[in-house]
Amino acid sequence: MRASPLRFAAFLLFSVAAPQTGRAQDAGAVPDKSMYSLLNPTPDDAMRAFEPERPNKILNPFTVDAGHFQIESDFFNYTHTNFGGAGTQVFETADPTIKLGLTNSIDFELVLNGYLNSATHSNQTGSLVANGHGFGDTIIKTKINLVGDDGGAFAMALVPFVKIPSAAPGLGNGVVEGGVALPMQINLPDGFALALQIEYDALKNANDSQRYANLVNIANLSHAVSFISNDLTAFIEFFSAVGTDPFTPAVYTLDLGLAYLILPNVQLDAGANFGLTKASPDLNLYSGVTARF
């Protein structure tokens, strides 16, 4: 897994040079929208295609148009993990990500981890080991599109982020953490889209106050379910997170989901993520909504 970022980069260099069909318009027809800003919003008829990040774990490389905002949130989110002799159930709701377009290629994003209820029980005795409820941590992001925001078959962005420890007792580790992600998207023939992400995190060790390096790799393939509706999209995704802390096990999941565009700027979604190792969450079920204004 540690060599995969190099393979991704090599693949992308060759992919950019090849003509492909997909989401974006021809690169030669990309309009100049550099004059738009937070105080001079992009006109509605010049806005780029609606690109929610939900329901995937992977980020997308597209920013919200200048002067507009987008909200993405779960209706509900359920996770079950069984590891180390204990089972944990977490319920979450009302956890909006709020995005505000600052310029034509930069947006600001605030992730509010909503109300959570977490309970861990011993597998042997059934007794309560740990629990917590309340609001989770806050994450602040900036997305900077590097290429492909308004056209072309390839897009890439840089997304630095920091976690502010605002979680209620029992729901967070109480320390500042952060990282940087590099999401990419390639439009493939026949309407397929391949999304890739490399991410580096600096996280707290499990057993002390030191930090460890955590490397995240995500690959996502999506396509419209055209025999039902062109507004319905299905995806399959592989997620991995491998760190240098020996007490924090690697996480691998296989993720499946659907997204349905009910209005030009409103999308509903639902999905299920499945753990591929004992330390990974066994099951994550969720449903949510994205709206752009």
N, C-alpha and C positions, 0 to 999 in steps of 0.2 A: 504493500500500500504506500510505502514511503517514496517509491519511485514514480507513482502515478502522476504527480504534478508535472514531471518532465515529459511524460508521454502525452498528457493533455496539451501542453504547450506546443510540442512538435506537431501534434495532429492539427491544432488550430492554425498554425502558420501555413500548413499546406491547404487547409480548408478555405482560408480567406482568399487565396489566389484562384480558387475554382469557382466558376459561375454556378449559382444555385437559385432555386426558387424558394419562396417562403413569405413570412409575415411582412417584411418591410418593402418599401418601394425601391425602385432602382436608385442606386447611389447618386447617379448624375442628376436626379430630379429632386434631391433633398433641398428643402427651402431654407433660406437664411432666417433664423429665428433668434439670433443673438441679441436683438434689441429688447427682447421681453425679459421682465424681471418680476420680483415680488410686487413692486409698485406699478408695474406696467404689464398686466397679465396677458398671457397668450390668448388671442381670440378663440372662441369656441370652434370656429371652422378651420383653425390652423393647429388644433391639438392633435397629438399623436394618438395611435391606437391605445385603447384601454388595456392595460397590462397589469392585472392583479398578481401579487406574489402568492397569495393563497391559491390552492390549498397545499402547496409543496413546502418541504423544509428548505429547499434551495431558494436563494434570492434570485431576482432577475436583474439584468443590467440596465433597465429602462427607468428613467426618472419621471416624476410627476411634472407636468408642464408648469412653467413659471406662473405664480399667482393663483394656482389651483391647489386643492388639497384632496386627499384620499384617505378613507378609513377602512381598515380591514380588521375583522373581529370574529372570534368564535361565538356561536350560540351556546355550544357546550363542548367540553373536551375532557375525555376520560382516559386515564393511563393506569395500567396494572403492571407491576414489576414483582417478580419473585426471585430473590437472590440472597445468598448469605443466610439462609434459614428463616427468612421473613418475607411476608408479602405486603406490598404497599399499593394502596389505591389513592389516586389523586383526581379530584373533580375540579374543573376550572370553567369560569364563564365570564363574560364581559371583560375581555382582555384586548382592547383596541390597540392597533398600530396606526398612528396618525402621521401622515406624510404631507409636507408642504413644499411646493416647488419654489425655489429661491431664484434660480436662473434657468436657462433652457437646458442646462446639463447638470445641475446640482439640486438636490433636494435635502431637506432636513426631516428626520424620522424619529418619532418618540414611541417607544414600545412600553405600554402599561400592562404588566402582568396582572390580570384582574383577580377576582375573588377566587381563592383556592381553598380546598378542604383536603388535607392529607392525613392518612392514617396507616400505620404500620403495625402488623400483628405477627407474633411468633407463629411459625408453622407447626411447632411442636405442641405448644400449650394453648394457642389461640389468644393469648393475652396481648393487650395493647403495649407496644414497645415505644412508639413515638407518634405524636400527632401535632398538627398545626392547622390554623385556619386564618384567613385574612387576605390582604393584598400582597402580591409578590414584588420582586425587584423591578426596577425601571431601567430600560436600556435606551441610550441615545446613539443615533446613527447619523452619518452623512453619506449620501450616495453621490459619487462623482462619475458620470458616464464618460468613458474614454473614447468610444467609437460606436456608431450604429444606433444612436438614440432615435434618429428620425429617418433612417433608411439603410439599406444594405442587407446582405445575408448574414452578417456577423456583427455581434454587439458585445461589449465588455465594459465593466465598471469596477471602480474601487470603492469599498464600503468599510471605512473604519468605524468602530463602535466601542462604547464603554458601558459597563453595567454599574448602576448606582445601587448600593445595598439598602433598599427601602422595604424589604420583605418583613412580614410579621414574624415573630418568634416561631421557630420550628419549620420555616419555609425557605430559608436562605442561609448562606454561610457568613453573611455580615461583612464581606470585604469587596473592595472595588476590583473588577476584572475587566478585561477588554481583549480586542483583537482586530483583525482586518481580513476582509473577504474579497475574493476576486471572482465574481460571477460572470459567466459567458453564455451566449446563445448562438447556435448555428442553425439556420433554416435549411432543412434537407429536402430532397425531391419528394413529390407526392404528398406534400402537406405536413410532413413530420418536422418536429423541432427538437433538437438536442441541446440540453442545457447542462453546463458543467460548472462546478465551483470548487475552488481551492481556498481554504481558510486557515489562518494561524491564530490561536488563542493563547493568552497568558492567564492561566487559571491557578487557583489556590490548591496546594497539595491536600490530600485527604487527611494526613496525620500531623501536619505542622503548618506554619505560616508562610512557608516558602512557595514560590510559584513554579509551575511546570508548563512545558510547551505542549499544546494540544493541536493536532493536525486533523482537519476535517476535509473529506473528499465527498462530493455528491455528484451523481450522474442521473439525469432525468430525461425521459423520452415521452413526448406528448403528441397527440393527434386528435383531430375532431372526430366524433362518432357520427359520421355523416349519414349513415343509414337510419339514424334516429333524428338528428338535427345538427346542422352546422354550428349551432350555438352551444352544443354540448361537447366538452373536451375531456378525454381520459388521459391519465398519465401513469407511468410506472417509474419508480425512483429507487436508487440504491444509495444509502447513507452510511458513512463510516467516520468514527471519531477515535483516534489513537493518540495517546499521550505518553509522556515520559515519566509520569508518576507511577511507580510500581503498585501502589495501593488503589489506583483508579483504573478499573478494567476498561478495555476497549468496548465500543458500542457499534454494532452493525444492525441495520434495519432494512427491510424491504417495504416500500410504501406504495400504496395504490390509492387513486382518488378520481373524482369527477368534479367538473366545474361547469355550471350552466349560466349563460348570459341571458338574464330575463329582460333586461333593458340595456340600451347602449352603454350606460355607465353603472350598471348594477349586476353583480354576479353572486350566485349562491354556490356553495360547494359542500362536499362531504368526502370523507376518506377513512382509511384504516392503515395503520402502520404495524408491522409485525417484526418482533425481535428475532435475530438470527443467531444470537449467542445467549448463554445463561444470564450474563450481566446486563443484557439489553432489556428494555421494557418489553414484556410479552406482547402487549396489545395496547394500541392507542387509537381510540375512535373519536371523531370530531365532525362538526358541521359548523359552517360559518358564512359570512357575507362580506363583500367588498363593494364600496360605493365611491364614486369620484364626483367632485363638485367644482 
